[in-house]
Amino acid sequence: MRGSGPPDTPSGLPMSYSPPATEDPPPAGSSSPSHTFRAQAVLAGTGIDLGALGAAERPGGAPLVVELIGALDGLGIAGSPAAGLGDGRGTTGVAVLFRYGAVVFFGVSPAGVAEYLRQIGPHVRQPLGAADRETEGLEIRVGGARETFEGNVLVLADVTLEKLQVVADIMAKSVSLAHHERNIERQFERIEPFAVNLDHWGRGGRAAHELLQHLGTALLAEHRVVAGARVDDAPELLWDHPELERIWARLRDEFEIRERFAALHGKLALISRTAETALELLQNRRALRVEYAIVGLIVFEIFLTLLQWWLSGRVG
């Protein structure tokens, strides 16, 4: 499999750009036959260096779109020629890469997905192993009268690069949420017995260290979800293509993005409050022990003073 980008926006990968084919594009207004392809989202790591892959000039959190050659049959994308994928010819497959570590593939075989993830591996920050990667699949059928869901199948009237980016935005957010949901469940399992047995674990520096770890994990997860994936924000693409807002909202509801984000935010807040409260109790307990020590020293000094007076009285 080879990756390619338009000549003015190279993908940055050690792969050659595939020159445009010589056949003419289909005439405007022609309808493509109904066909089905699969979209698959993968969380490859905690981040992807899109600058090293040719996206240094992309504004904000805009994803990088790469055409993949040699993966499966063409998708038949009809979009903007400036994007490098929408020249009217069928493309083999498309990968949409996001800065927070998610990659969404369209019309790419499992072998093609694995090979491309291997190729971009050096540009992935804190890569996840195959067993730890979150994945999400979606069947897409092209040729419907309008964009809708029929069961678990997304039906599109036609395939455009902009529509694929809208689908990719939701699927990427879904796998990012799934990753943090699983990690937060682990944190809940670890912090619950700690909170129950606070009297037992509340002695020594180990308890404070573990609490700080829980608190740091919760804050980091919240930062990655809110600032990294921007789960609660609409993509900038909708500013230029407001007609796609309806399908984006439908996808958001179908994947329950808002509900999952609210539930995750609530769990993160609960972990933070629990850790902060327990840490404050530990600090208060330490402060109380210091006060006890100070009082003990004062009592001991008084005792020594009284003893000296008593001894001096007997000598005199």
N, C-alpha and C positions, 0 to 999 in steps of 0.2 A: 504494500500500500504506500502511496506517495501522497504528501500533502502539498497543496498549492494555494497561493493567494494571488490577487491581481498584481500586475507589474508595479503599480505605484504604492501598493500596500503589501509587501512581502510577508510571508508567514514567519520568517526568521528561522525556520527549521532547516536541518541539513537535508533538504529535499529540493528537487528541481521544480520550477514552475511549469505547469503543463500548458503549452500554447493553445490558443483557441482553435477549435475544429474548423474545418473549411466549409462544412455544410451550412446552408442558410437557415436562419431561425424560422419557426413556423409563423405564418401570417398573423397579424394582430386580430384578436377576437376569435381565433380558432379554439375549439374546446378539446382538451386532452381527455383520453379515455380514463374511466374510473380505475384506480389502482390503490393498493394499500402498502404502507411501509411502517416501520417501527421506529419510535423514538426511545432512546435510552439515556437516562441521566446517571452520571457517576460522580461521586465526590472523591477526587483523587488525592486531596491533601488539604491543608489549612490555607493554601494560597497558591496562585500560579503567577509567575513573572511574565505577564503579557508583554512587557517592554522587550524582553529577550526574544519574543515570538513575533515581533513586528507591530506591536500596538502602542508604541511609545507616545504617539500623538493623539490617541483616542481620548475624547473628553470624558470626565467624570468616571463613572463605573461602567461605561459601555463595554460590552463583551467583544471578543475577537471571533470572527467567523472565518473558518477555513474550509476550503473544498478538499475532499479526500478522493483520490483516484484509486480504483482497484479494490473497492470494498463490496459494492452490490450494484444493482441496476440503477439507472438514473431516476432522480426525483421529479424531473420536469419543472424546475423552478422558473417562474416568470417574475422578474423583479427589475431592479435598477441596474443598468450596465456599470454604473460607478461602483457597485458593490463587488463586481468581479465574478458574481455567481448568477446574475440574472440576465444573461445575454440571450435568453430564449431557448437555449439548448438544455438537454437533460444533463444533470450533474450526477456523479456517482454516489456521493454522500456528502454530508455536511457535519462539521463539528463546531459547536459554539462554546467558547471558553470564557469563564468568569474569573475575576481576580481572586475571589474567595475560595477557589479550589474546585469548583464544579465544572464538569464538561458534559454537554448534551449532544448526543449523536442522532442524526436522522438518516435512515436508510443505510446503516453500516452494520455489517455482520459482526457477530461476537468476536471472531478472530481479528477483524479489522479494528474493533474497539480496543482489544488487548494490545495490538501492535502499536496503535497510535499513543495509547497511554504509556507504553514503554518508551516511545520516541521522545515524548515531552517530559519524561521522568526527571531529567536533570534540572528542569525549570519549575518543578513542583516543590513547594516548601512543606516540610514535614509530611512526606508522602505516607499514605495509609496502605497497609497491606491488603491483599486481595480479600482476605476474610473480614477486614474491618471497613471496607468501602461500602458506603450506602449507595444503593442503586434504585432506580425507578423506571418502569417501562410504560409505554403508552402506544396503542395501535392507532394509526391515523389513516383514514380513508379519504381519498380525494374524488370529487365528482358529485357531491351533494348540492342541493339547491341553496343551502345556506350553512353557516357554521353552527354546529350543534353537537350534542353528545347522544349517541345511540348505545345505551348500555355503558360499556367501558371503552368504546371506540369514539375517537374524536373525528367528526366529519367536517371536512373543509370543502368549500366550493372550488378553490384552486390553491396551488402552492406558490407562495411568494416568500422571499427571504425575510420580509418583515413579519409575516405570520409565524414563520419558524422561530424567529427571535422572541416573539411573544410567548410561544409555547415553551421555549427553552428557559425563559426567565422564571416561569412558574415551576417548572420541573427542577431547575437548579435550586431554587429556594426550598422546594420540598425535600430534596436529599440533604441539604444543609440543616434544615430543621430536624430531620430524622436522626442525623448524627448527634446533634446536641441533645435531642430528647433521650437517646440511649445513654449518653454520658451523664445527664442529670439524674436519670433513674439510678445509675450506679452511685452517684453522690448521695441520693436519698437513702440507699441501702447502707451506706457507710456512716452517715451522720445520725440516723435514727437511733441505733444502739448507743451512740456517744451521748446523745441528748438524754436518753433514758437513764443511763448510768453516769450522769455528770459527777455525782459525788465520788464515784470510784475513780474516774479518769481525770478528775480535776486536780490531781496533785502532780507537780513537776512540770517541766518545760515541754514534755512530749505532747500533752494535751493542747497547749497553746499552739504548738507547731502544726498539729493536725487541723486545728480550727482555722488557722491562717491559710492552710492549703485548700480547705473547702471553700473559704471565702474567696480566695484568689481564683479558683476554678470557676465559681459562679460568676464573678465579675468578668473574667475572660470570655466565658461563653456568651454572656449578655453583650459584650462589646462586639464579638464576631457576628452575632445574629443581627444586631441593630445597625452597627456601623459597617460591618463587612458585607453581609448578604443584603442588607437593607430590606428585610422581609416586609416591612410595613409600607414600603415606597413603591410607587408605580415606575416602570422603566421610562427613561427619557425618550425612548422611541415613540411613546404615545403622544408626545407633544407635536411631533411631525406627522403622526398618523392617528388622529383621534378616532377614526372609523374602526380601529382595532381595539378600542377600549372595552367594547362589549364582550368580545371573545376573551380578552384578558381577564375581565371580571368573572366570566363564566368559569374559566380555568381555575382562578383563585378560589372560587366557591367549591369547585369539584374536588380540588386537592385540600380543601379546608385550611388554607394558609392562615387566615386571620384567627380562626379558632385555635389552631395549634400554636400559633405565636403567643396568643393570650395565655394559654395554659402553660407554655414554657416560661413566659415572663413571670407568671404567678409562682411557679416552682422555684425559679431563680431567686425571686424576692423572699420566699419562705426560707430557702437555704441561707441566704445572706442574713436575714433577721435571726435565724437560729444560731448561726456561727457568731454573729456580733454579740448576741445576748450571752451566749456561753462564754465568749472571750471576755466580756465585761465582768461576768461573775468571777472568772478566774483572776482577773486583774484586781478586783475588789478583795478577793480572798488573799491574794498576795499582799496587798496594801494593809489588810487587817493583821496579817502575820508580822509585817514590819512594825506596825503600831504596838503589837504585843511585845515584840522584842525590845522596843524603845522603853515601854513601861517597865519591863523586867530589868533593864539596865538601870533605870532610875531607882527602882526598889532596891536593887543590889547596892547601888552607891549610897543610898540612905542607910542601909544596913551596915556597910563598912564605916560610915561616919559615926553611927551610934556605937559601933564596936570600939572604934578608936577613943571616943569619949569615955566609955566605960573602963577601958584599959588604962587610960591616963588618970582617971579618978582613983583607981586602985593603987597605982604607983605613987600618987601624991599622998 
